[in-house]
């Protein structure tokens, strides 16, 4: 083993400095290639799934069974002209997509795909991912401001408010897992879940709140307000075209979906753990990928099922439902962890979490029904007042 700070020669006698540069280029190409092809695959999956669920044909013109449709779309975006107004702030306008794309690429460094298959295993991996997730807001605000368009600016600020708000329950859900695992290191959290001893069975409420917050963080339905059909413009994306638009809406969105799905897989679904992984560790990559895509399909299924929120409903749901729920879960989990010895603390925490999930499932429809009844009563009163004869 070489001393720290000493460059090791590469294979075939390659100069150490040249080998470092080559490794960096290979790593960047691999990550960008995985992100690009993963986005194309997920777009095709979502189109096919939507067509199947809505009894439509879906893509079928380009390639056999339409399998090359997303590649054709990508070529169109790459070759499309880059149009922008001369009144935009050119430097910030052009770099805003990169500001949102770069944190997503950097997040792959600490994701553990299998034992030993990881860029770097740091003891604050979860804190690193949380910090990168907060940086995406900067690119959105900069894109809206640099567009020199009032609609884009308002859309950017609204999207930033959504992301900042939903980061609170998202991080509180992560802290609940850290309390249980006693570590911020992703490999330790994954290793502590062999077989069926998954955090999903002990902390289902934290998984549910993180899943909902992840939908909002990735601008997925029912939280996809920037590109809503009901909007007059496309929010902070209004002035963007070509591949810069594609970077915002395709690569970054689907890349972030894969990142949050990887985090949920590692924290709640045991990461790479699965049958025969002890005999062949490389199989961990297969199990990890399968679990990630199960969550991605759940994201797509939500899009097929739920209507889009209004902005006031979106913010009310975060501050009045999700944040109180995650704070309650965090407080009681910490209390039980300190008060009870093992394994009774895990049993009590699991019972509490399942109780919170049941309360969430039962109470949310009832609260929504009461809200609609009050709305109907108010509209009825206003109608009667309007139709009443004047003295």
C-alpha positions as CSV (number, residue, x, y, z in Angstrom):
1,X,0.0,0.0,0.0
2,X,1.5,3.4,-1.0
3,X,1.9,6.2,1.5
4,X,-0.8,8.9,1.5
5,X,-0.2,11.6,-1.1
6,X,2.0,9.4,-3.3
7,X,0.8,8.9,-6.9
8,X,0.8,5.2,-7.9
9,X,1.8,4.3,-11.5
10,X,-1.0,3.1,-13.7
11,X,-1.2,-0.2,-15.6
12,X,1.3,-0.9,-18.4
13,X,3.7,1.7,-16.8
14,X,1.5,4.7,-17.4
15,X,2.8,7.9,-15.8
16,X,1.1,8.4,-12.4
17,X,-0.2,11.9,-13.3
18,X,-1.5,10.7,-16.6
19,X,-3.3,7.8,-14.9
20,X,-5.0,10.1,-12.5
21,X,-6.3,12.2,-15.4
22,X,-7.4,9.1,-17.3
23,X,-9.3,7.8,-14.2
24,X,-11.0,11.1,-13.8
25,X,-12.1,11.2,-17.5
26,X,-13.3,7.6,-17.3
27,X,-15.3,8.2,-14.2
28,X,-16.9,11.3,-15.6
29,X,-17.8,9.6,-18.9
30,X,-19.3,6.6,-17.0
31,X,-21.4,8.7,-14.7
32,X,-22.7,11.0,-17.5
33,X,-23.3,8.0,-19.7
34,X,-25.3,6.2,-17.0
35,X,-27.3,9.4,-16.3
36,X,-28.0,10.0,-20.0
37,X,-29.0,6.4,-20.8
38,X,-30.9,6.1,-17.5
39,X,-33.0,9.1,-18.3
40,X,-33.7,7.8,-21.8
41,X,-34.7,4.4,-20.4
42,X,-36.9,5.9,-17.7
43,X,-38.7,8.2,-20.2
44,X,-39.4,5.2,-22.5
45,X,-40.6,3.2,-19.4
46,X,-42.9,6.0,-18.3
47,X,-44.4,6.4,-21.8
48,X,-45.0,2.7,-22.2
49,X,-46.5,2.4,-18.7
50,X,-48.8,5.4,-19.3
51,X,-49.9,3.9,-22.6
52,X,-50.6,0.6,-20.9
53,X,-52.5,2.1,-18.0
54,X,-54.6,4.5,-20.2
55,X,-55.3,1.9,-22.9
56,X,-53.2,3.7,-25.6
57,X,-50.6,2.5,-28.1
58,X,-47.8,4.7,-26.9
59,X,-44.5,5.2,-28.8
60,X,-44.4,2.8,-31.8
61,X,-43.1,4.8,-34.9
62,X,-39.3,4.9,-34.3
63,X,-37.6,1.5,-34.0
64,X,-39.2,-1.8,-33.2
65,X,-42.1,-1.3,-30.8
66,X,-41.1,2.4,-30.5
67,X,-37.9,1.5,-28.5
68,X,-35.8,4.2,-30.2
69,X,-38.3,7.0,-29.7
70,X,-36.5,8.6,-26.8
71,X,-33.1,8.4,-28.7
72,X,-34.8,10.3,-31.5
73,X,-36.0,12.9,-29.0
74,X,-32.6,13.2,-27.5
75,X,-31.0,13.7,-31.0
76,X,-33.6,16.4,-31.7
77,X,-32.8,18.3,-28.5
78,X,-29.1,18.1,-29.1
79,X,-29.4,19.3,-32.7
80,X,-32.0,22.0,-31.9
81,X,-31.0,25.6,-32.1
82,X,-30.2,27.4,-28.7
83,X,-32.5,30.4,-28.8
84,X,-32.4,33.0,-26.1
85,X,-33.4,36.6,-25.7
86,X,-30.7,39.2,-25.9
87,X,-32.1,40.8,-22.7
88,X,-31.2,37.7,-20.6
89,X,-28.2,37.8,-18.3
90,X,-26.1,35.6,-20.5
91,X,-23.5,34.3,-18.0
92,X,-26.0,33.1,-15.4
93,X,-28.7,32.1,-18.0
94,X,-26.2,29.7,-19.7
95,X,-24.7,28.3,-16.5
96,X,-28.0,27.7,-14.6
97,X,-28.6,24.2,-16.1
98,X,-25.1,23.2,-15.1
99,X,-25.7,24.4,-11.6
100,X,-28.7,22.1,-11.2
101,X,-27.0,19.2,-13.1
102,X,-23.7,19.2,-11.2
103,X,-24.9,18.3,-7.7
104,X,-26.9,15.4,-9.1
105,X,-23.7,14.1,-10.8
106,X,-21.7,14.6,-7.6
107,X,-24.2,12.6,-5.6
108,X,-23.2,9.4,-7.3
109,X,-19.8,9.4,-5.7
110,X,-21.1,8.1,-2.3
111,X,-23.9,5.8,-3.5
112,X,-22.9,2.2,-2.6
113,X,-24.0,-0.2,-5.4
114,X,-22.5,-3.3,-3.9
115,X,-19.7,-4.2,-1.4
116,X,-16.6,-2.4,-2.7
117,X,-18.5,-0.8,-5.7
118,X,-18.6,2.8,-4.6
119,X,-16.7,6.0,-5.5
120,X,-15.8,6.8,-2.0
121,X,-17.0,5.6,1.4
122,X,-17.1,8.5,3.7
123,X,-18.5,8.5,7.3
124,X,-20.8,11.5,6.5
125,X,-22.2,10.2,3.3
126,X,-25.8,11.1,4.2
127,X,-24.9,14.6,5.2
128,X,-23.0,15.0,1.9
129,X,-26.1,13.9,-0.1
130,X,-28.4,16.3,1.9
131,X,-26.0,19.2,1.2
132,X,-26.0,18.5,-2.5
133,X,-29.8,18.2,-2.6
134,X,-30.1,21.7,-1.2
135,X,-27.9,23.2,-4.0
136,X,-30.4,22.5,-6.7
137,X,-32.5,25.4,-5.5
138,X,-29.7,27.8,-6.6
139,X,-29.9,26.8,-10.2
140,X,-33.7,27.2,-10.3
141,X,-33.6,30.7,-8.8
142,X,-30.8,31.8,-11.0
143,X,-32.6,30.5,-14.1
144,X,-35.7,32.4,-13.2
145,X,-33.8,35.6,-12.4
146,X,-31.4,35.5,-15.4
147,X,-34.3,35.0,-17.9
148,X,-35.3,38.7,-17.4
149,X,-38.9,37.5,-17.5
150,X,-41.4,38.2,-14.8
151,X,-43.2,34.9,-15.3
152,X,-39.9,33.0,-15.1
153,X,-38.8,34.9,-12.0
154,X,-42.1,34.2,-10.2
155,X,-42.0,30.6,-11.3
156,X,-38.4,30.2,-10.1
157,X,-39.3,31.7,-6.7
158,X,-42.4,29.5,-6.4
159,X,-40.4,26.3,-7.3
160,X,-37.7,27.4,-4.8
161,X,-40.3,27.8,-2.1
162,X,-41.6,24.3,-2.8
163,X,-38.1,22.7,-2.7
164,X,-37.0,24.5,0.5
165,X,-40.3,23.6,2.2
166,X,-40.2,19.9,1.4
167,X,-36.5,19.6,2.3
168,X,-37.6,20.0,6.0
169,X,-39.6,16.7,6.2
170,X,-37.1,15.0,3.9
171,X,-34.2,15.7,6.2
172,X,-36.2,15.0,9.3
173,X,-37.0,11.5,7.8
174,X,-33.3,10.9,7.2
175,X,-32.5,11.9,10.8
176,X,-35.0,9.2,12.0
177,X,-33.0,6.6,10.2
178,X,-29.7,7.9,11.5
179,X,-31.1,7.6,15.1
180,X,-31.8,4.0,14.4
181,X,-28.6,3.1,12.6
182,X,-26.3,5.3,14.7
183,X,-24.3,6.3,11.7
184,X,-24.2,8.7,8.7
185,X,-22.2,6.2,6.6
186,X,-24.3,4.7,3.9
187,X,-22.4,1.4,3.8
188,X,-23.0,0.8,7.5
189,X,-26.7,1.6,7.2
190,X,-27.0,-0.9,4.3
191,X,-24.9,-3.6,6.0
192,X,-27.1,-3.3,9.1
193,X,-30.1,-4.6,7.1
194,X,-29.4,-8.2,6.1
195,X,-32.2,-10.5,4.9
196,X,-35.6,-9.2,5.9
197,X,-34.3,-7.0,8.7
198,X,-35.1,-3.9,6.7
199,X,-35.6,-0.4,8.1
200,X,-38.8,-0.3,6.0
201,X,-40.5,-2.6,8.5
202,X,-39.3,-0.6,11.5
203,X,-39.6,3.0,10.1
204,X,-42.4,2.9,7.5
205,X,-43.7,6.3,8.5
206,X,-40.2,7.8,7.8
207,X,-40.2,6.0,4.5
208,X,-43.6,7.4,3.6
209,X,-42.8,11.0,4.5
210,X,-39.4,10.8,2.6
211,X,-41.2,9.3,-0.4
212,X,-43.7,12.1,-0.5
213,X,-41.1,14.8,0.0
214,X,-39.0,13.2,-2.7
215,X,-41.9,13.5,-5.2
216,X,-41.9,17.3,-4.4
217,X,-38.1,17.6,-4.6
218,X,-38.0,16.0,-8.0
219,X,-41.0,18.0,-9.4
220,X,-43.0,14.9,-10.0
221,X,-46.8,14.6,-10.0
222,X,-48.7,15.7,-7.9
223,X,-46.1,18.4,-7.2
224,X,-45.0,19.2,-10.8
225,X,-46.2,22.8,-10.9
226,X,-43.5,24.3,-13.1
227,X,-44.6,22.4,-16.2
228,X,-48.3,22.1,-15.3
229,X,-50.7,22.3,-18.3
230,X,-52.9,24.7,-16.2
231,X,-50.1,27.3,-16.2
232,X,-49.8,30.0,-18.8
233,X,-46.1,29.6,-19.0
234,X,-43.5,26.9,-17.9
235,X,-42.2,28.7,-14.9
236,X,-38.4,29.1,-14.7
237,X,-38.1,27.1,-17.9
238,X,-40.0,29.5,-20.1
239,X,-37.0,31.1,-21.8
240,X,-35.1,27.9,-22.3
241,X,-34.9,25.7,-25.4
242,X,-32.9,22.9,-26.9
243,X,-30.6,20.8,-24.8
244,X,-30.5,23.4,-22.0
245,X,-34.3,22.8,-21.6
246,X,-33.5,19.0,-21.8
247,X,-30.9,19.3,-19.1
248,X,-33.4,20.9,-16.7
249,X,-36.5,18.8,-17.5
250,X,-35.1,15.4,-18.6
251,X,-31.6,14.7,-17.4
252,X,-31.8,16.5,-14.0
253,X,-35.3,15.4,-13.2
254,X,-34.9,11.8,-14.0
255,X,-31.4,11.8,-12.6
256,X,-32.7,13.1,-9.3
257,X,-35.5,10.5,-9.3
258,X,-32.7,7.8,-9.5
259,X,-30.7,9.5,-6.8
260,X,-33.6,9.7,-4.3
261,X,-34.6,6.1,-5.2
262,X,-31.0,5.0,-4.5
263,X,-31.1,6.7,-1.1
264,X,-34.4,5.1,-0.2
265,X,-33.0,1.7,-1.4
266,X,-29.9,2.1,0.8
267,X,-31.7,3.5,3.9
268,X,-34.9,1.4,4.0
269,X,-34.6,-1.5,1.6
270,X,-31.2,-2.9,2.6
271,X,-29.2,-1.5,-0.3
272,X,-27.4,-4.3,-2.2
273,X,-28.4,-7.1,0.2
274,X,-30.1,-10.0,-1.5
275,X,-29.8,-13.7,-2.2
276,X,-26.3,-15.0,-3.1
277,X,-24.6,-11.7,-2.5
278,X,-22.4,-13.3,0.1
279,X,-21.1,-15.8,-2.5
280,X,-20.9,-13.3,-5.4
281,X,-20.7,-9.7,-4.2
282,X,-21.1,-8.4,-7.7
283,X,-24.7,-9.6,-7.6
284,X,-25.3,-6.7,-5.2
285,X,-25.4,-4.4,-8.2
286,X,-28.3,-6.4,-9.7
287,X,-30.3,-6.4,-6.4
288,X,-29.6,-2.7,-5.9
289,X,-30.7,-1.8,-9.4
290,X,-33.9,-3.9,-9.1
291,X,-34.9,-2.2,-5.9
292,X,-34.2,1.3,-7.3
293,X,-36.4,0.6,-10.3
294,X,-39.2,-0.7,-8.2
295,X,-39.3,2.7,-6.5
296,X,-39.0,4.5,-9.9
297,X,-42.0,2.6,-11.2
298,X,-43.9,3.7,-8.0
299,X,-43.0,7.3,-8.9
300,X,-44.5,6.7,-12.4
301,X,-47.5,5.0,-10.9
302,X,-48.2,8.0,-8.7
303,X,-48.1,10.2,-11.9
304,X,-50.8,8.0,-13.5
305,X,-53.0,8.1,-10.4
306,X,-53.1,11.5,-8.6
307,X,-54.2,14.9,-9.8
308,X,-51.9,17.9,-9.5
309,X,-52.0,20.1,-6.4
310,X,-52.5,23.8,-6.4
311,X,-49.7,25.8,-4.9
312,X,-51.6,26.6,-1.7
313,X,-52.6,23.0,-1.3
314,X,-49.0,22.0,-1.8
315,X,-47.6,24.3,0.8
316,X,-50.4,23.6,3.3
317,X,-49.8,19.8,3.0
318,X,-46.1,20.3,3.7
319,X,-46.3,22.7,6.7
320,X,-49.6,21.4,8.3
321,X,-49.3,17.6,7.6
322,X,-45.8,16.4,6.7
323,X,-43.7,18.5,9.0
324,X,-45.8,17.8,12.2
325,X,-45.9,14.1,11.2
326,X,-42.1,13.9,10.8
327,X,-41.4,15.9,14.0
328,X,-43.7,13.6,16.0
329,X,-42.0,10.5,14.5
330,X,-38.6,11.9,15.3
331,X,-39.4,12.9,18.8
332,X,-41.0,9.6,19.8
333,X,-38.3,7.5,18.0
334,X,-35.6,9.4,19.9
335,X,-37.5,9.0,23.2
336,X,-38.0,5.2,22.8
337,X,-34.4,4.7,21.6
338,X,-33.2,6.2,24.8
339,X,-35.8,4.8,27.2
340,X,-35.9,1.2,26.2
341,X,-33.2,-1.5,25.9
342,X,-32.6,-3.5,22.7
343,X,-34.5,-5.2,21.1
344,X,-37.6,-3.7,22.8
345,X,-36.8,-0.2,21.5
346,X,-37.0,-1.5,17.8
347,X,-40.3,-3.3,18.5
348,X,-41.8,-0.2,20.1
349,X,-40.5,2.1,17.3
350,X,-41.9,-0.2,14.7
351,X,-45.4,-0.3,16.4
352,X,-45.4,3.5,16.7
353,X,-44.4,3.9,13.0
354,X,-47.1,1.6,11.7
355,X,-49.6,3.4,13.9
356,X,-48.5,6.7,12.3
357,X,-48.9,5.3,8.8
358,X,-52.4,4.0,9.7
359,X,-53.4,7.4,11.1
360,X,-52.1,9.1,8.0
361,X,-54.0,6.8,5.7
362,X,-57.2,7.2,7.7
363,X,-57.1,10.9,8.7
364,X,-56.0,12.5,5.4
365,X,-59.2,11.5,3.4
366,X,-61.4,12.6,6.4
367,X,-59.7,15.9,6.6
368,X,-60.0,16.4,2.8
369,X,-63.7,15.5,3.0
370,X,-64.3,18.0,5.8
371,X,-62.4,20.7,3.8
372,X,-64.6,20.0,0.7
373,X,-67.8,20.1,2.8
374,X,-66.8,23.5,4.3
375,X,-66.0,24.7,0.7
376,X,-69.4,23.6,-0.5
377,X,-71.2,25.3,2.4
378,X,-69.3,28.5,1.8
379,X,-70.2,28.4,-1.9
380,X,-73.8,27.7,-1.1
381,X,-74.0,30.6,1.3
382,X,-72.5,33.0,-1.2
383,X,-74.9,31.8,-3.9
384,X,-77.9,32.3,-1.6
385,X,-76.6,35.8,-0.7
386,X,-76.2,36.7,-4.4
387,X,-79.6,35.4,-5.4
388,X,-81.5,36.9,-2.4
389,X,-83.7,39.9,-3.4
390,X,-82.5,43.3,-2.4
391,X,-84.6,45.4,-0.1
